Amino acid sequence: MQLLSSFRRKSAPAAEPAEAAETVETTESADQTTRRPRGYTVSKRELGKVTPKRRKAGRRVEPPPANRREALKRLREKQRQARAEARAGMLAGKEEYLPPRDKGPERRLVRDIVDARRNLASFFLPGALLVILGSSPTMPFEVQLGANVFWVLLAVGVIVDSFLLTRRVKKIMLRRFPKADKPPRSHYFYAIMRSFQFRRLRIPAPQVKVGERIE
C-alpha cells in the first residue's frame, strides 16, 4: 500500500507540464490576437476549418508527334495559322503585322486621307482597258477617236486629282505632325500609289468611310 501511494503521489505532478503548455499556447494566441492589425479577418485555417484545394489549371501540353509525317503536318498547320493571323492583323492595320513602308502614325494618316475621298486614279485601270479595246484597228474610226480623246481626258484628270491629293496630304500632315522627322513630300508617292488601287483591294484595309472628314 505504501508503494501504491508513493506511485500515485509521483504521477500527480505529470499533469503540470500539460497545463503549462496550454497556458503558453493561450498566451501566444493572445499575443497574436493583440498583434493583429485592425480589420484583420480570421482565416478558415486559423478557425480549424478544412477547405478543399482548388485544382490548378495547368498548361495543356501537346503530346509529341508519333512520326515524322505527323510532325510535318503540325508544322504546316502552325504556319498556316500564323499566316492567317498575320494577314488578319495586316488588314486590320495593326502595327506589329504591317511591313515597314506602312508603319507609323504618319502613314496611317495618309491612308485615311486617301480612303476618305473618291480618287479618280482608282478608275484609271478600267479606263485604260476601255481605251485599249476602243482603239483596236477592228473598231470604227469614230470609236477609235473617242477612245483616244477619253484617254487624254482620263490622264489629265488623274494628274490633276493626284496633285490635289498631295496638297491635301501636305496640309493635314503639317497640322497633325508639325515636328515630324520626314517632310510631307516623302508621303506623296505612297498616297498616289494607294489612290490607284481599288478600295476593296487596298492593304491595309480602309479604316474610314468615303466622305468622312479628316482634319
C-alpha positions as CSV (number, residue, x, y, z in Angstrom):
1,M,0.0,0.0,0.0
2,Q,2.8,2.4,0.8
3,L,4.3,1.6,-2.7
4,L,1.0,2.3,-4.5
5,S,0.5,5.5,-2.5
6,S,4.1,6.6,-3.4
7,F,3.4,6.0,-7.2
8,R,0.2,7.9,-7.1
9,R,1.9,10.9,-5.4
10,K,4.6,10.9,-8.1
11,S,2.1,10.7,-11.1
12,A,0.2,13.8,-10.0
13,P,2.9,16.4,-10.9
14,A,2.9,15.0,-14.5
15,A,-0.2,17.0,-15.4
16,E,1.6,20.2,-14.6
17,P,3.6,20.4,-17.9
18,A,0.4,19.9,-20.0
19,E,-1.3,22.7,-18.1
20,A,1.8,24.9,-18.6
21,A,1.8,24.1,-22.3
22,E,-1.8,25.1,-22.6
23,T,-1.1,28.3,-20.7
24,V,1.8,29.1,-23.1
25,E,-0.4,28.4,-26.2
26,T,-3.1,30.6,-24.7
27,T,-0.6,33.4,-24.1
28,E,0.8,33.1,-27.6
29,S,-2.6,33.1,-29.2
30,A,-3.5,36.1,-27.1
31,D,-0.3,37.9,-28.1
32,Q,-1.0,37.1,-31.8
33,T,-4.5,38.4,-31.4
34,T,-3.2,41.7,-29.9
35,R,-0.6,42.0,-32.7
36,R,-3.2,41.7,-35.5
37,P,-4.0,44.9,-37.3
38,R,-7.4,46.4,-37.1
39,G,-9.8,44.9,-39.6
40,Y,-8.0,41.6,-39.7
41,T,-10.2,38.7,-40.9
42,V,-9.5,35.4,-39.3
43,S,-8.9,32.7,-41.9
44,K,-10.6,29.4,-42.0
45,R,-7.4,27.7,-41.3
46,E,-7.0,29.5,-38.1
47,L,-10.5,28.5,-37.1
48,G,-9.7,24.9,-37.8
49,K,-11.9,24.5,-40.9
50,V,-10.6,22.4,-43.7
51,T,-11.3,23.8,-47.2
52,P,-10.8,21.7,-50.4
53,K,-7.9,22.8,-52.5
54,R,-8.5,24.3,-55.9
55,R,-7.5,22.3,-58.8
56,K,-4.6,24.0,-60.6
57,A,-5.3,24.7,-64.2
58,G,-2.0,23.6,-65.7
59,R,-0.9,24.3,-69.2
60,R,-2.1,21.7,-71.6
61,V,1.0,20.0,-73.1
62,E,0.6,18.8,-76.7
63,P,1.7,15.2,-77.0
64,P,4.7,14.6,-79.1
65,P,4.2,13.6,-82.7
66,A,4.0,9.8,-83.4
67,N,6.1,10.1,-86.6
68,R,7.8,12.5,-88.9
69,R,4.7,12.8,-91.1
70,E,2.6,14.0,-88.2
71,A,5.3,16.4,-87.2
72,L,5.3,18.0,-90.7
73,K,1.6,18.1,-90.6
74,R,1.6,20.0,-87.3
75,L,4.3,22.4,-88.6
76,R,2.3,23.2,-91.7
77,E,-0.8,23.8,-89.6
78,K,1.0,26.2,-87.3
79,Q,2.5,28.0,-90.3
80,R,-1.0,28.3,-91.9
81,Q,-2.4,29.7,-88.6
82,A,0.5,32.2,-88.3
83,R,-0.1,33.4,-91.9
84,A,-3.8,33.8,-91.4
85,E,-3.2,35.7,-88.2
86,A,-0.6,37.9,-89.9
87,R,-3.0,38.7,-92.8
88,A,-5.9,39.4,-90.5
89,G,-3.7,41.8,-88.5
90,M,-2.4,43.5,-91.6
91,L,-5.9,44.0,-92.9
92,A,-6.9,45.4,-89.5
93,G,-4.0,47.8,-89.6
94,K,-2.2,46.5,-86.6
95,E,1.3,47.9,-86.4
96,E,3.0,44.7,-85.4
97,Y,1.8,43.0,-88.6
98,L,2.5,45.8,-91.1
99,P,5.5,46.0,-93.4
100,P,8.0,48.8,-92.7
101,R,6.5,51.0,-95.5
102,D,3.1,51.0,-93.8
103,K,4.2,51.5,-90.2
104,G,3.8,54.7,-88.2
105,P,1.1,57.2,-87.4
106,E,2.0,59.3,-90.4
107,R,1.4,56.5,-92.8
108,R,-1.9,55.7,-91.1
109,L,-3.0,59.3,-91.5
110,V,-2.0,59.3,-95.2
111,R,-4.1,56.1,-95.7
112,D,-7.1,57.7,-94.0
113,I,-6.8,60.8,-96.2
114,V,-6.8,58.6,-99.4
115,D,-9.5,56.3,-98.2
116,A,-11.8,59.1,-97.2
117,R,-12.0,60.7,-100.7
118,R,-13.1,59.5,-104.1
119,N,-10.0,59.2,-106.2
120,L,-10.1,59.5,-110.0
121,A,-7.0,57.4,-110.1
122,S,-9.0,54.4,-108.9
123,F,-10.8,54.4,-112.3
124,F,-7.5,54.6,-114.2
125,L,-7.1,50.8,-114.9
126,P,-10.7,50.2,-116.0
127,G,-10.4,53.3,-118.2
128,A,-7.2,52.1,-119.7
129,L,-8.8,48.8,-120.6
130,L,-11.6,50.5,-122.3
131,V,-9.1,52.6,-124.3
132,I,-7.3,49.5,-125.4
133,L,-10.5,47.9,-126.6
134,G,-11.8,51.1,-128.2
135,S,-8.6,51.9,-130.1
136,S,-8.4,48.5,-131.7
137,P,-8.0,48.6,-135.5
138,T,-11.1,46.5,-135.8
139,M,-13.2,49.3,-134.3
140,P,-14.8,52.0,-136.4
141,F,-12.9,55.3,-136.8
142,E,-15.3,57.2,-134.6
143,V,-14.8,54.7,-131.7
144,Q,-11.1,54.9,-132.0
145,L,-11.2,58.7,-132.0
146,G,-13.5,58.7,-128.9
147,A,-11.2,56.2,-127.1
148,N,-8.1,58.4,-127.8
149,V,-10.0,61.6,-126.6
150,F,-11.1,59.7,-123.5
151,W,-7.6,58.6,-122.8
152,V,-6.3,62.1,-122.9
153,L,-9.0,63.4,-120.6
154,L,-8.5,60.5,-118.2
155,A,-4.8,61.1,-118.0
156,V,-5.2,64.8,-117.4
157,G,-7.9,64.2,-114.8
158,V,-5.7,61.7,-112.9
159,I,-2.8,64.1,-112.9
160,V,-4.9,67.0,-111.5
161,D,-6.6,64.8,-108.9
162,S,-3.3,63.4,-107.7
163,F,-2.0,67.0,-107.4
164,L,-5.0,67.9,-105.3
165,L,-4.4,64.8,-103.2
166,T,-0.8,65.8,-102.4
167,R,-1.9,69.3,-101.5
168,R,-4.4,67.9,-99.0
169,V,-1.8,65.5,-97.6
170,K,0.6,68.3,-97.1
171,K,-2.0,70.5,-95.4
172,I,-3.1,67.9,-92.9
173,M,0.3,66.5,-92.3
174,L,1.7,69.9,-91.3
175,R,-1.3,70.4,-89.0
176,R,-1.1,67.0,-87.3
177,F,2.7,66.4,-87.3
178,P,4.4,69.8,-87.4
179,K,7.6,68.4,-85.9
180,A,7.8,65.2,-88.0
181,D,11.2,63.8,-89.0
182,K,10.2,63.5,-92.6
183,P,8.6,66.2,-94.7
184,P,5.1,65.7,-96.2
185,R,6.5,65.3,-99.7
186,S,8.1,62.0,-98.6
187,H,4.5,60.6,-98.4
188,Y,3.2,61.9,-101.8
189,F,4.2,58.8,-103.7
190,Y,2.7,56.5,-101.1
191,A,-0.6,58.4,-101.2
192,I,-0.7,58.4,-105.0
193,M,0.0,54.7,-105.4
194,R,-2.7,53.9,-102.8
195,S,-5.2,56.0,-104.7
196,F,-4.6,53.9,-107.9
197,Q,-5.7,50.7,-106.1
198,F,-9.3,49.6,-105.8
199,R,-10.8,50.3,-102.4
200,R,-11.6,46.7,-101.7
201,L,-8.1,45.5,-102.6
202,R,-6.2,48.0,-100.5
203,I,-3.9,46.6,-97.8
204,P,-4.2,47.6,-95.0
205,A,-7.9,47.7,-95.5
206,P,-9.6,51.2,-95.2
207,Q,-10.4,52.2,-91.7
208,V,-12.6,55.2,-92.6
209,K,-15.7,55.6,-94.8
210,V,-15.8,57.5,-98.0
211,G,-16.7,61.1,-97.4
212,E,-15.5,61.1,-93.7
213,R,-13.9,64.3,-92.7
214,I,-10.2,64.1,-92.0
215,E,-8.7,67.2,-90.4
